[in-house]
Amino acid sequence: MRERENQNSIVLEARGVSFSYKTNRHNKNGESLTVLNSISFKVARGDVFSIIGPNGSGKTTLLKCLSGILQPQNGKIYIGRKNLKDLTPREIAKTIAYVPQIHIPVFPYRVIEVVVMGRAPHIGQFNLPKKHDIEISYAKIEQLGIAHLASRDYTTLSGGEMQLVLIARALTQEPEVLILDEPTSHLDFKNSILVLEKINELANQLGISIVMSMHDPNYTLMYSNMGAFLKNGRIHYIGKPTEIINERTIKEIYDIRVKTITTGNYKWVVPFNI
């Protein structure tokens, strides 16, 4: 991907964030399992920041802390200059939108109805969406190229289509930061590329800051301008993907051997002799 100009505007910052789960939730004095340990980084406006690492490294927990779903035991998270813990859930939802890794549809809402649900922070708990909210929702599905799905039942969509609908719903919140938990984990190769291309457009064209967890280092190389390796709850490397993803770091983080290949403007890592 092309280098994105840093607009010198930090929109999200983690400072020494730590998080632990109680191993026995019914025992207040029970042992704790540390999942995140002193995590610090900054995300600028328009960044696509990918967090990569093995299963169980703490990626999902970190994203939930960043989006206000979980409260860190230590450290602080800032949106601009505001401490996340000082904001109400409604205030957070107007700034940060979270797209989970797994979403199981339980009711056949139409696509446009699902997308309009993202306007909840702007509408209020007991109010109905107005014409303005509907117009914004249609604009977002148009922007993501799924306007033709507006009247379809959400439960009939493919995995890639569902993911784009969820992103459209998140965008109707009009956030500054979009957080996605492994947005390609249930998608085939074509739909993975489609979704990542759309995510990249949001950063490049709208200046939305993207934070997402990823499994594939090559997707990080292709679609991110910043990245961090997370393992055992700690950040081991952080920086431009082309600088931190290499044979040595992949061996250290994943314990597999890879070769680095450069083709045109792209760098790839290819496993061998596993």
C-alpha positions in Angstrom: 0.0 0.0 0.0 1.1 3.6 -0.5 2.6 5.5 2.4 0.0 7.6 4.0 0.8 11.1 5.1 0.8 11.5 8.9 -1.7 14.3 9.6 -0.1 15.0 13.0 -3.3 14.3 14.8 -3.3 11.5 17.4 -6.9 10.3 17.8 -6.3 7.2 20.0 -3.7 6.5 22.5 -3.0 3.6 25.0 -0.8 4.3 27.9 0.4 1.4 30.0 -2.8 -0.6 29.5 -3.0 -3.8 31.5 -6.0 -6.2 31.9 -6.6 -9.4 33.9 -9.4 -11.8 34.1 -10.4 -13.5 37.4 -9.8 -17.3 36.9 -12.7 -17.9 39.3 -15.3 -15.3 38.8 -17.3 -16.4 41.9 -14.3 -15.9 44.2 -13.3 -12.2 44.7 -10.0 -13.3 46.1 -9.3 -15.8 43.3 -6.2 -15.8 41.1 -6.0 -13.5 38.1 -4.9 -14.3 34.6 -3.0 -11.4 33.1 -4.0 -10.9 29.4 -2.5 -7.5 28.7 0.6 -6.1 30.3 1.5 -2.4 30.0 0.4 -1.8 26.4 1.3 1.6 24.9 0.9 3.0 21.4 -0.6 5.9 19.4 -2.9 5.9 16.4 -3.0 9.0 14.1 -5.9 10.2 12.0 -6.1 8.1 8.8 -3.8 5.3 10.1 -4.5 1.7 9.4 -3.0 0.1 12.5 -2.9 -3.7 12.6 -2.3 -5.8 15.7 -0.9 -9.2 14.8 0.0 -12.2 16.8 -0.8 -15.8 17.7 -4.1 -17.0 19.1 -4.5 -16.2 22.8 -2.0 -13.3 22.6 -4.7 -10.8 23.9 -5.7 -9.1 20.6 -9.5 -9.3 21.2 -9.2 -8.2 24.8 -7.1 -5.2 23.7 -9.7 -4.2 21.1 -12.5 -4.4 23.7 -10.5 -2.2 26.1 -9.9 0.3 23.3 -13.6 0.4 22.5 -14.8 0.8 26.1 -16.3 -2.7 26.3 -13.8 -3.7 29.0 -12.2 -1.5 31.6 -8.4 -1.8 32.0 -7.1 -2.5 35.6 -4.2 -0.2 34.9 -3.2 2.4 32.4 -5.2 4.9 30.4 -6.9 5.1 27.0 -7.3 8.5 25.4 -9.6 9.6 22.5 -8.0 12.8 21.5 -7.3 14.5 24.8 -10.2 12.8 26.6 -9.8 9.8 29.0 -12.0 7.0 27.7 -13.2 6.2 31.3 -14.6 9.7 31.7 -16.9 9.4 28.7 -20.4 7.9 28.7 -21.2 4.9 26.5 -23.1 7.2 24.2 -20.2 9.6 23.9 -17.8 6.7 23.2 -20.2 5.3 20.5 -20.1 8.7 18.7 -16.3 8.5 18.5 -15.4 4.8 18.3 -17.2 2.0 16.4 -16.5 -1.6 17.1 -17.1 -4.5 14.7 -16.8 -7.9 16.4 -15.1 -11.0 14.9 -18.3 -13.1 15.1 -21.9 -12.0 14.6 -24.7 -14.5 14.5 -27.9 -13.1 13.0 -30.9 -14.2 14.9 -33.7 -12.2 13.2 -34.2 -11.6 9.5 -34.0 -7.8 9.6 -33.5 -6.1 6.2 -30.0 -4.9 5.5 -31.1 -1.2 5.7 -32.7 -1.8 9.1 -29.5 -3.4 10.4 -27.4 -0.4 9.2 -29.8 2.2 10.7 -29.3 0.6 14.1 -25.8 2.1 14.1 -27.5 5.6 14.4 -28.6 4.7 18.0 -26.0 7.0 19.7 -27.4 9.9 17.7 -31.1 9.1 18.0 -31.5 8.4 21.7 -33.0 5.4 23.5 -36.7 6.0 23.0 -36.7 7.9 19.7 -37.3 6.7 16.1 -34.8 7.3 13.3 -35.5 10.4 11.3 -35.2 11.1 7.6 -31.6 12.3 8.2 -30.7 9.0 9.9 -32.1 7.0 7.0 -30.3 9.1 4.5 -27.0 8.6 6.3 -27.5 4.9 6.4 -28.2 4.7 2.7 -25.1 6.8 2.0 -23.0 4.4 4.0 -24.2 1.2 2.1 -23.7 3.1 -1.1 -20.2 4.0 -0.1 -19.4 0.4 0.6 -20.9 -0.8 -2.7 -23.7 -2.8 -1.2 -26.7 -0.5 -1.9 -28.2 -3.4 -4.0 -28.5 -5.4 -0.8 -30.6 -2.8 1.1 -33.9 -4.7 0.9 -32.4 -8.2 1.4 -32.8 -10.1 4.6 -29.6 -9.9 6.6 -29.7 -13.6 7.4 -29.5 -14.5 3.7 -26.2 -12.8 3.0 -22.8 -14.3 2.4 -20.0 -13.9 5.0 -18.4 -11.1 3.0 -21.7 -9.3 2.5 -22.5 -9.5 6.2 -19.1 -8.1 7.1 -19.6 -5.1 4.8 -23.1 -4.5 6.3 -21.6 -4.5 9.8 -19.0 -2.0 8.7 -21.7 0.2 7.2 -23.6 0.0 10.5 -20.5 1.0 12.3 -19.9 3.9 9.9 -23.4 5.3 10.6 -22.1 6.1 14.1 -19.9 8.7 12.3 -16.8 7.6 14.3 -13.3 8.9 14.3 -12.0 5.4 15.0 -13.2 2.1 13.6 -12.1 -1.0 15.5 -12.4 -4.4 13.8 -11.7 -7.8 15.4 -10.2 -10.0 12.6 -12.4 -8.7 9.9 -11.3 -11.5 7.4 -11.4 -14.5 9.8 -14.5 -16.1 8.2 -14.0 -14.9 4.7 -12.6 -16.6 1.6 -9.7 -15.1 -0.3 -11.8 -12.9 -2.6 -14.0 -11.5 0.1 -11.0 -10.9 2.4 -9.4 -8.7 -0.3 -12.8 -6.9 -0.9 -13.3 -6.1 2.7 -9.7 -4.9 3.3 -9.8 -2.7 0.2 -12.9 -1.0 1.5 -11.4 -0.6 4.9 -8.3 1.0 3.3 -10.5 3.4 1.3 -12.2 4.6 4.6 -8.8 5.6 5.9 -7.5 7.1 2.7 -10.6 9.0 1.6 -12.4 9.8 4.9 -9.4 10.0 7.3 -11.0 7.5 9.7 -8.4 5.8 11.9 -8.6 2.0 11.7 -7.4 -0.4 14.4 -7.8 -4.1 13.5 -6.5 -7.4 14.7 -5.1 -9.7 12.0 -3.8 -13.2 11.6 -2.0 -13.0 8.3 1.2 -10.9 8.3 0.9 -10.5 4.5 -2.4 -8.8 4.8 -0.8 -6.4 7.3 2.0 -5.7 4.8 -0.5 -5.0 2.1 -3.1 -2.9 3.9 -1.6 -1.3 6.9 0.7 1.6 7.4 1.4 0.8 11.1 1.5 -2.5 12.9 2.3 -4.1 16.2 3.3 -7.7 17.2 1.4 -8.8 20.3 2.4 -12.0 22.1 1.6 -13.1 25.7 -0.1 -9.8 26.4 2.9 -7.7 25.5 3.9 -5.6 22.4 7.2 -7.0 21.1 7.6 -4.8 18.0 5.8 -1.7 16.7 6.2 0.4 13.6 5.8 0.3 9.9 4.9 -3.3 8.8 7.7 -3.4 6.2 10.2 -2.7 9.0 8.9 -5.0 11.7 7.7 -8.0 9.7 10.7 -10.1 8.7 12.2 -13.6 9.0 13.6 -13.0 12.5 10.4 -11.5 14.0 8.1 -14.1 12.5 10.3 -16.8 13.9 10.3 -15.1 17.4 6.5 -14.5 17.5 5.1 -17.6 15.7 8.0 -20.0 16.0 8.0 -20.8 12.3 10.6 -20.2 9.6 9.7 -17.9 6.7 11.5 -16.4 3.7 11.0 -12.8 2.8 10.1 -12.1 -0.9 9.8 -8.8 -2.6 7.8 -8.4 -5.8 7.3 -5.0 -7.3 6.3 -2.7 -4.5 5.2 -5.5 -2.2 7.0 -7.5 0.5 5.8 -11.0 1.5 6.7 -13.6 4.0 6.4 -17.3 2.9 6.6 -20.2 5.3 8.9 -23.2 4.7 10.2 -26.3 6.5 7.5 -26.1 9.2 
